[in-house]
Structures are given as structure tokens and as C-alpha cells.
């Protein structure tokens, strides 16, 4: 009897975990998934192999979604508009440390208010320690936090990298670094220690943003990672807008300059994560 009870409890726990994992995906009917998948493929093609009729093709894709379900169309419209903004038009990155960078944040609409959050995306640890790139992202975040002292910071990143026996997390180490090296007040910093991907950064930090009632946010990451992050976070904002009526504005960007380092295929990664977040890979 005891063994059967244990088996039953384990089965229930596994079921609960499966349901929780599935709940991270935005649900949409099969017809919408198929149409959305085509839209994302065309957006990526417009980035990698631009053609004069790309705009018209994307409009046709959107009209198909509009005819299926209005909420899916609203999310698709947001994704397409933001993809065009960051990938298909000239898009200026605000580089931390560059003269006038703080003024650019003001001009972008960043407010010195607790309702604004600087969301700092992590970078894989090496042997359980911060890399120079992760420290660079923290320096950018510290500069933003010092320029806007009423805002909050949300650091995101789990226990990444090999040879990390103490399970140090990117977010935990970022928090400590910001406090000890830059004097950022601990009560300003919120952390997500679960995310292992850029998509999960968005999933877990949006829970914090909603709890803190943030009305706007600025992504802080490396220069080559900013566009990818913008696409994923804009999608999460659109999903939250449909499901909870909560849609914080993404205001500007703030980047650690990596001295010419560029992410290879980052637009493809962004497209792949959009598909994953929307469950488009399911049949």
C-alpha cells in the first residue's frame, strides 16, 4: 500500500511539472500555429535574404492570422513590427561608456522612477565565476542605475557553465558584484536564478516585472545580443498584454560594447526562440 501511495504521489508530481512546463507556452489553435510559423520564417528571410516584396508578403501573412483569431493576430502584429524595427531598419544601439549615452536614455524615454526597470541579461559563467563579458554587462547596468537612482534592476541567469560545483548563478553573482563593486542598494535589485536561455530570461523576469508593477523596462546586455533580446522581450510583453492586460513598454536599450565581437546567427536564434515560446514546433 505504501509503495502504491509513493508511486501515485510521484506520478502526480510529474504531471504537475509537465503542466507547469506547458504553461510557459502561449496556447494557440493549430491553424494559427501554422500561419505564425510561416510568418516567422518570412521575417527571418527578410533579414537574411531581403527582397523588394518582403513587406507585402509579411502583410499577407498577418492578414491570414487576422482571419483566424484576433488575439493571435495582435501578438503577430507586435512581433512583426518589432522585428522590422530592430532587424530590417537602421537601429541605433546605446553603448555604455560612450559620450552622451545617458542623455540618449533620457531621450529614449527612460524615467527616473521605481516603475522603470533595467533588466540585466546574464552570460554563461566559467568554472562558476563571472567572465569579463558578464562584468561588462554589470558595469553598463551600474552606470544606468547610478544615472537613474530611483529605478529598479532585475538580473536574470541561472547556474550555467561547466565545472560549477557550488551552483553559482549568473543572477546571484551579478547582484553581489553590483552591490560590492558599485554600491547599488540591495533593495533595488531583484533576481531570477532559473533562466538558462534568452527566452527563459523573458519568461522569468516578466513575473518579477508584473509583481513590481513596472510600467517600462530597458534591456541591458551585450551589443550583439540586444536585438535578439528585444524581439524575445517584446513577444513576452505582447503575450502578457493578451493574457493579463499587462504590457510594459520597452524603452531604449543599453549595451556593453564587446570590441567588435558579433553573435553568429543571432537572428536565427531569435526566430527559433519565438517559435518555441509560441509552441510553433508542436504539430
Secondary structure, DSSP 4 states (H G I P E B T S, - for coil): -HHHHHHHHHHHHHHHHHHHHHHTSPP--HHHHHHHHHHHHHHHHHHHS--TTHHHHHHHHHHHHHTT-HHHHHHHHHHHHHHIIIIIS-----BTTSTTHHHHHHHHT--SSTTEEEEEE----BTTB--HHHHHHHHHHHHHHHHSTT-EEEEE--S-SSS-TT---HHHHHHHHHHHHH---GGGEEEE----SHHHHHHHHHHHHHHTT-SEEEEEEEGGGHHHHHHHHHHHHHHHHHHHS---EEEEEEEE--TT---TTHHHHHHHHHHHHTTTT--
